[in-house]
Amino acid sequence: MSTDTNRRVEQPPLAEPTTWHEIDLTVNGRPVTAQVESRLLLADFLRGRLGLTGTHLGCEHGVCGACTVLIDDVSVRSCIILAVQAAGCSVRTVESLAEHGDPLSPVQRAFHEQHGMQCGFCTPGFVMTCTAMIERTQRPDQDVVADELSGHLCRCTGYRNIRAAAEQALDERFGTREAQ
């Protein structure tokens, strides 16, 4: 057996070549058509291409929840969804809830009144998850609310006021638990 120490082994490319796609989607009620790369994340598309910086990037692994948006009224982590996966969908970000000068949405008002934020970094994700909950046809039970809120990380607070804000928004939409 001979060993050729001068033989060069071909290395595979470090990254796959990218492809461009034209996507049509609705973002915050407005139609959008754009050319995007296959690997462009939805969060990067929203922030970098559309200037919707209310969608925050924290962990970029889908763990912290700061990047939560609604796709077809379902809360999703935009840091682990590709922009091409949102083609044909309706995407809503925190900017859709109250235009500049408009009254706050019920969830935003509840977060304000219950002091459900401190630094505010995680707040858009919590607000979008709560928005999805109040838009359902029936009130989620306490276990579902706890489960959905537990999918978000806040490094400033103990979640007590965030939970109170969620409950206030749900009470306003569905009535208080005692009245049911």
Solvent accessible surface area in square Angstrom, and as a share of the most:
residue,aa,sasa,rsa
1,M,238,1.06
2,S,109,0.70
3,T,110,0.64
4,D,84,0.43
5,T,119,0.69
6,N,140,0.72
7,R,170,0.62
8,R,207,0.76
9,V,100,0.58
10,E,146,0.65
11,Q,145,0.64
12,P,100,0.63
13,P,100,0.63
14,L,188,0.94
15,A,63,0.49
16,E,132,0.59
17,P,116,0.73
18,T,46,0.26
19,T,77,0.45
20,W,144,0.51
21,H,71,0.32
22,E,109,0.49
23,I,4,0.02
24,D,80,0.42
25,L,8,0.04
26,T,47,0.27
27,V,6,0.03
28,N,23,0.12
29,G,64,0.61
30,R,144,0.52
31,P,122,0.77
32,V,26,0.15
33,T,87,0.51
34,A,17,0.13
35,Q,84,0.37
36,V,0,0.00
37,E,48,0.21
38,S,33,0.22
39,R,136,0.50
40,L,37,0.19
41,L,47,0.23
42,L,0,0.00
43,A,0,0.00
44,D,53,0.27
45,F,1,0.00
46,L,0,0.00
47,R,76,0.28
48,G,67,0.64
49,R,117,0.43
50,L,58,0.29
51,G,50,0.49
52,L,32,0.16
53,T,74,0.43
54,G,15,0.14
55,T,3,0.02
56,H,41,0.18
57,L,45,0.22
58,G,43,0.41
59,C,41,0.24
60,E,95,0.42
61,H,138,0.61
62,G,17,0.17
63,V,92,0.53
64,C,15,0.09
65,G,1,0.01
66,A,2,0.01
67,C,2,0.01
68,T,4,0.03
69,V,0,0.00
70,L,0,0.00
71,I,23,0.12
72,D,78,0.40
73,D,86,0.44
74,V,94,0.54
75,S,37,0.24
76,V,34,0.20
77,R,50,0.18
78,S,0,0.00
79,C,4,0.03
80,I,96,0.49
81,I,39,0.20
82,L,60,0.30
83,A,0,0.00
84,V,38,0.22
85,Q,109,0.48
86,A,0,0.00
87,A,46,0.35
88,G,73,0.70
89,C,28,0.16
90,S,43,0.27
91,V,0,0.00
92,R,51,0.19
93,T,0,0.00
94,V,26,0.15
95,E,56,0.25
96,S,34,0.22
97,L,29,0.14
98,A,26,0.20
99,E,87,0.39
100,H,193,0.86
101,G,76,0.73
102,D,75,0.39
103,P,117,0.74
104,L,81,0.40
105,S,17,0.11
106,P,51,0.32
107,V,1,0.01
108,Q,36,0.16
109,R,78,0.28
110,A,1,0.00
111,F,2,0.01
112,H,114,0.51
113,E,88,0.40
114,Q,63,0.28
115,H,132,0.59
116,G,2,0.02
117,M,77,0.34
118,Q,116,0.51
119,C,92,0.55
120,G,21,0.20
121,F,90,0.38
122,C,13,0.08
123,T,16,0.09
124,P,16,0.10
125,G,0,0.00
126,F,0,0.00
127,V,4,0.03
128,M,1,0.00
129,T,5,0.03
130,C,1,0.01
131,T,6,0.03
132,A,7,0.05
133,M,0,0.00
134,I,17,0.09
135,E,78,0.35
136,R,82,0.30
137,T,135,0.78
138,Q,138,0.61
139,R,28,0.10
140,P,11,0.07
141,D,79,0.41
142,Q,93,0.41
143,D,115,0.60
144,V,57,0.33
145,V,0,0.00
146,A,38,0.29
147,D,101,0.52
148,E,41,0.18
149,L,11,0.05
150,S,80,0.52
151,G,26,0.25
152,H,4,0.02
153,L,78,0.39
154,C,16,0.09
155,R,223,0.81
156,C,57,0.34
157,T,31,0.18
158,G,67,0.64
159,Y,75,0.29
160,R,201,0.73
161,N,56,0.29
162,I,1,0.01
163,R,81,0.30
164,A,36,0.28
165,A,0,0.00
166,A,0,0.00
167,E,33,0.15
168,Q,40,0.18
169,A,1,0.00
170,L,2,0.01
171,D,43,0.22
172,E,95,0.43
173,R,114,0.42
174,F,39,0.16
175,G,29,0.28
176,T,61,0.35
177,R,67,0.24
178,E,157,0.70
179,A,85,0.66
180,Q,129,0.57
